[in-house]
Amino acid sequence: MQKRGNIVSYTAEELAAMRRRGEGRTDWAKVDATTPEEVERQAAEDGDIRPEGWEETAIMGLPPRKEAVNLRIDADVLEWFRRTGRGYQTRINNVLRAFVESRRHMARS
């Protein structure tokens, strides 16, 4: 196990050993007893939150590297994203990426 700040990393072998010892909060017996049909039923109840055409914008492999920038954003827009909680900068990036991809798609058409 490696620890950096609040982040803890485990190898696959360490995770397997923890599971054998029964460590963690997951009810693996319940998971193992769940049929594929039950999983499909639960997924259908959750509804599909993915936007139309999401497959075309999925990034396979490692995501592009990020670059630190100084960016001026309208205060109300920034406040709205901050109210959404942790990860708001990632959500801003995702909105910008969706815009760029839509423009790329339009340029190819």
Helices and strands as residue ranges (DSSP letters): E 2-4, E 7-9, H 12-20, H 28-33, H 36-46, H 54-57, H 75-83, H 88-108
